[in-house]
Amino acid sequence: MTAAQLPPVAPEVTATLVEDLSPRLRKRLDAAITKLGARPAHRDGDTVTIEVDDETALRLRAPGGVVATPDAITCGCLLAPACVHRAAAACAAPVADPVADPVPENVDRSIQAAPEPAPATDPASLTGPAPVTNPAPVTNPAPVTNPAPVTNPAPVTNPAPVTDHSPTPAPVPTDLAAPPEVASPAQRAAADALWAAGAAVLEAGVDGAGAVTQAALLRAAHTARLRQLPRVAGAALSVVTLLRAARAGDPSYRTAELVTALAELLGTAHRVGAASGAELAAVRGRARRPYSPDGALRLYGLFTEPVVTDSGHGGVRTWVAGPEGRLCTVGDVAPGGVGRALGVADRAVRLGDSALTHRELGRAGLAVSGATVSPDGRLGAGKGVKAVTARGAAWTEPPLAALWETPPSEQAARALRSTSRYADPDSGGSDLLFLDVELLGAVRESGGTCLLARCEGGIHVRLTAADDDPALAHRDNLMLLAAAPGTRLRIVGRLVPALHPRLTLLACSHPTGEGTIDLGLDRLRRADLPDPAAPVHLAPHQPGEAGPHSPLYLLERRVEQTVPAGRAALGMLGDVTAETRRISRAGLHTAAGLLTALCASAARRDRDHFGRLLPADTDGFALYWLAAARYTAAVAESLCAAAWEDQRPAA
């Protein structure tokens, strides 16, 4: 049985089943998950059955594709429902992504997101009329039988007797805006719970963050989602998914991805309590990416790229641009892998009544009415969307030609904002760069061979294949282009953050100057290339290429080492004075201080008056680790941006 054979399980279901286990069964949970993974499973409609043994069956019912309640997992053993098998099955299954908004559709969302009212004993919370149960003003009315005040009224022309000598309240300014919204106490409590759960993962490391630790994260994530904090809840689910991949030995797992997810979890949870106004809205995030109406659009096709994911999904994404240079995408990605990606390229796009295929749309145009667009530029395909084929534009014609007129440094800065590991959601922008280049030839790297090119400003850019799958054309096309030094091309690439300019090559103008090439789908032939020019001599170190490694990696290495091994392993490193001196000599004094503080916090264990070890300061260590992770990411992005600056000598 593999995780892919099991239906996704809602986070709160897994958390509930683990919490209901006895302490003795919790200790056996990780072993039970491993044992259950070796048992056969089969699917029958919405039900997956796992044969625990020859006489016991475990069933997961997923109407709608997701196991939504604890009762949907049943076991036939004698200890059920208090057995370990139900919890083990939930932990072995993928985590369901709660894309649905927890607030019912018929409930006013502004009420759900409002701060919680003050306790009833606080007079400030009583905004209505005085309670009826307090009749004090009524028990001593003025005597009705004494009409003196009525028979001798003050003359109207003399208002002196009616002057009120009580203090006059200060006028309320009308030009002051309402105070910015802050997180409610419930939201701060949910964020604190996620911080504690994330710090526990950092304390234990991948090896120690078993099913019980993951269940605590899932419970905190579910609570945060109910408190309208979908961004930090999503980060917690990503951490759990990556922890499971790491513990299962998944070949697609990367430690850097878990570092980013864990830093996003801790950083966002830490910001909830202090954020307000627009910053709070960004910290909260959105439960789903809504498509907003955008009226009528005139779109021009740019190119189509195949999409193949490690999870087995495949498809294509076609990029289009509007008259003002705004980029949008039309995608079709579903389970199927690389075979589906190659087939979908020649299927009609799912947008209105258009009969264009994805490959054709990349070179044609569309006129769309009733368009809907998500914050990241995806075009919706709702029933109200109408689309008809229109004339496209060449890359050298307006409006597409303007994409290549922006200097490379400005394009790289915009792409970095889009690809930043800790950027706020919906920050906008694209990670694509549009460059005019001259090919210089192939260069060898530690990871293989790439194509070196020179663009505006004398910047040397390394171009790599977007995917090495032999079924796609990326690698073969790159090698053919490398054999044609001196060729001038107009290219589209995706930024790869590095200490030197680097792109994955996605599309280019045809070497003959006629049309364009989708480098993942179309295959160049040797006859398409111009006659080879004189070989370009590549010096051992070209301007703009990666020089000696920045000593920043010494801090990055310690940040990454913490995640698989935990705080204790980092605390056993001993003296790091030599590393901090090397970092300081490079001018990175903040990095040196962070490395010293991080290692000292990892090794620090205080004792009480009797010499017994006190619990480790997990919060303090998590703060140092978070600061180091965010700092290294910021410096790396800054160095990447600097590498894209004009390399020509000043006049």
N, C-alpha and C positions, 0 to 999 in steps of 0.2 A: 504494500500500500504506500502511495506517495501522497503528499499534501495536495497535489493537483487533482487527485481522485475524490477528494472530500469537498463538500460545499462550504462556502464561507460561513463563518460563525460570527454573530454580532459580538462586539467587545464586552457588553454587559453580561452576556450569557456565559462567556468563558470566565469572567471575573466572579460571577455568582457561584458557578460550579466549583471553582477552586476554593473560594471562601467557605463553602459548606463542608469541605473535607476536614477530617480530624487532623490534629498535628502529626499523628503517626502516618497517615496516608499522604500528607503533603510531602513528607520526606521521601516517599516512594514514587512521587508523581513523575519526576524526570525519567526514572528507569521505566515506568509504565508507558510513557510516550515512546521511548525507543523500542520497547517490546511490541507495542501496538503497530509501529511502522513496518514490522516484518510480517504482519498478518495479511491475508488476502481480503480484498474488498470488491464489491460489485454494486452497480447502480441499477435501480429499477424505478424509472420515472423520477419523482422528487425525493426518493429515499435511497440512501447509501447504507449498505449493510457490511459490517466488518465481522469476520469470524474470529472472536477472541480465542476460542478453543473449539474442540469438536462438538461441544454441547451448548456453547454460549454465543449469542449473537448480539452485536451492538448496532443500533440503528440511529441514523441521523436523518430527520425529515426536514426538508427545506422547501416548503411551498413558496414559490416566488424566487427560488434560487438562493435564499439565505436562511440559515438556522436562526430564528428570531427569538425563541424562548427556551428556557432550560428544559421544559417538558418535551421539547422536540428531539432530545437525545435520550434514548432509552437503552437499558441493558438488561439482559436476561440472567445475570448472575444472582447468587443468593444474597449478596450484600446490597443490591440495588434497592433504592436509588442512591444510597450513601456510598457507593463503590467508587474506586479510583478510575474505572474505565471511562465513565462519562466525561470527567474532567480531562482525562488524557486525550480523548477524541477531540474535544473542543480545542485543546492546546495544539494538537497536531494539524488542525485544519487552518486554512488561510483566514486572516482577519477580514471581516466584511467592512468595506468602506461605507460609512454611514452618510451617503450623499443626500439623503432626505433630511429636510429641516425638521428638528424635533418640535418646533412650534406648529400646532395645527393651522391649516390654511385659513380657517374661519376666525382666527384669533388675531386681534390687533397686535402687530409685532412691536409697535412702539411701547405698548404696555409691558410686553414680555421683556424688553430690553431696558426698561426703566429701573433706577435704583430701588432697592427694597425700602419700604416705609420704615420710619422710626418706630420704636416700641410704643405701645399704647400709653405707657406711663409718661412719655415725653410730651409736654404741652405743645412743643413745636410741630408735632405730627398731627395735631387736631386742626384741620383746615375747615371743618364744617361748623355749624352753629353750636352754641353751648348746649350740653346735654340737658334733657328735660328733668333729669333727676336732681338737678341743683337749683331749687326754687328760691335761693336767698334773696334775689332782688324783688320777689313778689311778696314776701312775708311782712314787709314794712312799707305799705304804700302811703302816699300823702293822704290825709283825711279829706274825705269828700265833703264833709260838713263845714269846712272852713273855706269860704269863697273869697277871702280877702285878696289873694293874689289876682282874682279875676275882676273884682269890683274896682280896683285901683291899678289898672295896668300902667306900665311905664309909657310915657308919650312916645309915639313912634318917631317924633322928630328928635328925640334925645336918646340915642342908643347907648349912653354911658352905662346904665344899670345892667345891660346884658353883656357887658364886656367880659370875656373869659380870661381870667388871669392864670389859668393852667398853662404849663409849658407847651409851646407850639411845636408839634413834630416837624422834624426837618423835612424839607421837600424831597421827594423821591426823584432822583435824576432820571430823565427819560432817554438820555443818550447813551446809557451804559448797556452793553450787551450782556446777555445771560452768561453766567460762569460756565466754563467748558465742562463737558460731561466727564465724569471720572468713573472708574470701575466700582461696581457695587460690592458690599461686603461678601456676598456669596461668590462673586467672580474672583475676588482676591483670595478667598479661601480655596476655591478650585485651583487657582494658579499656584498657591502654596503647596497643595497636595501633589500637583504635577512636578513642581520643583523637587520636593522630597523624594518622589519616585524616581526622577531622573538622576538625582544625586546618589540614590541607592544603586542604580545601574553603574554609575561611574565608580563607585566604591568597590563593587563586586567584580566588574569587568565582564566580558562575554562569558568566560568560563563559569562565573558564579551567578550570573543572571539567568536563573532557571525559570521554570514555569510559574513559581510562586511570585517571584519578582516581576515577571511580565504581567501577571494577573493584577498586581497592584497598579501597574501603569495603565492597563486597560480600564480598570475601575475609575482611576483619576481622569482618564481621557473621556469616558462616558459622562462623568459629572461635569467636566468642562464643556462638553458639547451642549448639555442641558442648560448650562449657564451662559450660552451664546458666546463661547470662545472656540470657534471651530478651527482657527489656525493652530493654536497650541495643541488642541486635541488631535488634529491630523499629524502634527509632528510626533506625538507620542505613539500613534499607530505605526508611523514609519519606523520608529526605533524598535518597536516590537517585531515588525516584519523582518528588519535587518538582523536583529538578535537571533531570530529563529534560523535565518539563512546562514549566519555565521556558525551557529552550533550544529547545524545539519551538514556543514561542509559544502554548501552550495558553491559551485565554481564561479558563479556570476557575482558572488559577494565581494565587496571592496571595503576595506577598513575606512578609507576616506569618506565613503558615503555614510557610514555609521557615525563618524566624527561630525560630519555636517548636520545630520539629523539630530544628534544628541545636543549639539551646540544650539541648533534652532529651538529645540524644546526648552532647554534651560534659559536661553536668552529671551525668548518670548514670554515664558512664565515669569521671569524676573522683571520684565517691563510692565506687566499688567498693573501692578500696584501703583506705579509712578506715572503712567501715561494718562493723558487727558485729551479731549477734543479730537482733532484729526489723527493724532498719533494713536489714541486709543482705538479708533476705528480700524487703523491699519494693523494694530496688535490683535484685535479680535479676529479679523479676517472674515471670510465668507464661507458659508456652508456649501455653497455651490457657485459655479461661475455662471451668472445669469446672462442671457442674451438680451441685449437692449435694442429696441427699434432704431434703425438708422436710415429709414426712408429709401430713396432711390440711389443706386450706386452704379458708376461706370467703372468697370474693372478691366485691367490689361494683364494678360498672362505673362509670368516670368519664367518659371521652370517647375518641374515635378521631381520630387525626391522619394525613393523608396524608404519605408519605415519598417524596421525589424527590431523587436525588443527581446530582451533576455527571457521574458515571461512567455514567449511563444506566439506573440501577436505579430501580425504583418499587415501591410497596406501601403498606401501612398499619401503624400501631402503635396498639394499643388499650391504654389505661391502666386498671388496676384497683387497688383498695386492699383491704387486709385489715382485720379488726376493730380492730387497734391503729394503723391509719393507714399501715402499710407499703405502699409503692407497688411494683407489678410491671407488666410489659408482656407482651403477646402480639403478636408481629409476623409479618409475611409480606412480605418484600422480596426481589425478584429482578430480573434484567434485564427492562426493559420500559418504563421512563419513566413519564410522567404518566398515560398511558392505562391502564397496568396498575394504578396507584394507585387510579384511580376504579373500576375493575372489581373489584379485590380487596375493596373495602369491603363489598360485598354477597355475598362468599363466606363459607362456614362457616370458623370458626376451626379451626386445626390443634391441637386440644387434646382428647384423649380422644374420647368419643363425642358431644360437644356438637354440636347442629345450629344453634347461634346463629351469625349472621354477625358480622363485626367491628362493623358499625354497631349491631347489636342488643346485643352484649355491652357496648358503651359505656353502655348504659342499663339493663342487667339484672344478673344475678349468676350465680356459678358455685360449685358445691361440688366440690372437687378432692380426690382421694385419690391417694397415691403421687406427690405433686408433687415436681418437681425445679426448683431455682431457681439461676440463675447469680449471681455476686457483684454484677452490675449490675442485678439484678432481673428478668431475662428468664425466663419460664416455659418449661421444657422440654416437648417433646411426644413423649416416649419411649413404648414399647409398654406400660410398666407404669402409665402415667398414666391415671386415670379421671376424667371430668368430666361433671357433669349440670347442667342449668339450674336456677337457684334465683332467689329473689326478689331484686331489686336494692334500691337505696335512693336517695332523692332527695338532692340536694346539701344540703338543709336538714334532713335526718334523720341520726341517728347510724347508722353511725360516720363517714360522710363529712363531716358538718357540722364535725367537730373539725379538719379540715384548714384551715378558714378562721378558726379561733380563734387561731392563732399570730400574734403581731405581725409586720408586714411586715419589720422590721429583722432579726428572728431568721430568718425565711424567706430573706431575701437573703443572710445570712451562711452559712446552710447550702448555698444554691445556689452561692455563690461557691466554697465548698470543693469542690463537685462539678465546677465548670467551670474550676477553676484550671488554667492551661496546664501547670504542672509538678507537679500533684498526684500522689502515689503511687497506683499502680493499686489497684483494689478499696477505695478510700477510702470508698465507700458514699455514700448521699445522692442527691438528685435536683435537677435544675436548674429545677423547676417552682415557681411561686408561686401561691398561692390567695388572692385578694383580693376584698373588697367595695368597689366603686368607684362614683363618680358621674361620668358623662360630662360633659366641659366643652366639647368641640367639636374641630374640626380646627385644627392649627397647621402652618405651613410650615417646612420644614427645607431645608438645602442639598441633601439627597438626595431630597427629595420632600415628601409630606404624611403626617403621622401623627395619631393621635387622642390628645388629652390628657384624662386622668382624674385624679380626686382620690380617694385611699384613706385608710384610717385613719392618724391622726397628721398630717393635713394634707399628706401627701406627694403631689406632682404627678408622675404617671407617664406616660411617653410609650408608647403602644401602637402597634406596627407590624405589618404583614402578615408572616406567616411565609413566604410564597412569593408572588411577583408573577406567576406563570404564570396567564394568563387562563383556562385550563381549570379551575383551582381557584377556590374561592369566597372565598379570603382577602381579596383586595383589594376586591371588590364589597361584601362584608359590612362591612368596615371603613369604607368611605365612607358606607354607610347609617347605621351607628351614629354616625358623626360628625355626621350631620344631625339627631340627636336629643339635644341637650344637656339636662342635667338628669335623664336616665334613670339609674336605679340598677340595677346589675347585679352578679352574682357571676361572677367570671371566673377562668380558668386561663391562665397565660402562662409563657413560658420566659424566664429572665433573660438579658438582653444586657448584659455588663459594659461600663459607660460611666461618665462623670463625673456623670451624672444618672440617676435611676431610669428604666429602660427595659425593656420586655418585648415579645416577639412574642406576639400574641394567638392562642390556640389554641382555646379554647372559652368559652362564656358561658351564663348562664341566659337563657331566652327572655324577651324584653322584656315579654311578657304575664304572666310569672311561672309559666307552665306548661311544664315540661320544660326541656331544654337544647339548645344548638346546637353542633354540631361545625363550627367556622367554616371549615374547609378543604373540607368535604364538603356541608354543608347550606347552602342559600341563603335568606337572609332576604328578605322582601318588604316594600315600603313600608307595606303594611297591617298588618304585624306591629309596627310602631313606635308608641309612644304619640303623642298630639298634641304638636307641638313646644312646648317650654317657652320662657320668655323667653330671648333670647340671653344667653349668659354672656360678660361682658366679660373679655377676656384682656389683662392688663397686659403691657407689653413684656418684663418679666422676672418670671416667677412664682417663688415660693420653691421650691427644689428643682430648678429647671431648670439647664441648663448655663450658667454664666456665662462670663467670659473664659477662654480656653484656658489650662490649666496649662502653665507653661514646661517641664514634664517632657517635652513633645513634642520639645524640642530635643535631648535625649539619645536619645529613641526614634528620631528621624530618623537620627541617626548610626549607631545600631545596625542599622537597616534598610538604610542605604546601603552598609554593609560587605558585605552578602550578595551583591548582584548585581555589585558592582565589585571587591571584594577589598580587602585591606589597603592596597595601594599607593595606591588612589584616595582612601581616607580620609586617608592621610598627606599628600596634596597640598592639603588644605583650608587649611592655614596657621594663622594665629592665631585661636583661639576664645575669646579673653578676653571679648569682648562677650557671647557666649552664656553663659559661665560666670557672669558678673556678674548677668545677668538671672535665671538659675536661683537664684543665692545670695540675691538680693533676695526671692525667694519662700520662703526658708527651707529650700530643698532643697540643703543644703551637701554632702551625700554625692553627690548627682547631679552637682553642679558638679565635685567632685573626680574622679569617674569619667569625666566627659567630658574633662577635662584629661589624665588618665592614658591614656585610650583613644587620643586623637589623638596624644599624645606617643609612645606605643608604636608606633603605625602609622607615624610618620615617622622613628623611630630606625633608623639603619643604621650600625653601627660599622665601622671600618677596621682592617686589620692594620698592622704596622710599615712596610710598603711602600706604604701608601695604598690598598690594594685593599679593595673592599667585602667584608665578611664576610656569611655567610648571615643572613637576618633571624631574629629570635627569634620564631618562630611560636607556640611554647608560651606565652611571656609575653603576646603579643598576644591569643591565644585566652582566656587567663585574664581579662584586662581586659574583653574583649568579653562573655564569659560573665557576669561580675559585673554589667556594665551591663544586659544583657538580663534577668537574673533580678531585678535591683533595680527596673527600670522596671515589670515585670510585678507585683511585690509592691506597689509604690506605687499603681499603677493599681487593683488590687483593693482596697486600703485606702481609696482615694478613693471607689470605687464603694460600698463598705459604708457609708461615712460619709454618702453621699447618701441612703441609705434610713433614716437615723435620723429620729425624730419631729421634724417641723418646727414644731410648735405652740410658741408662746412659753411659757417657764416661768412657773408661777403665782407 
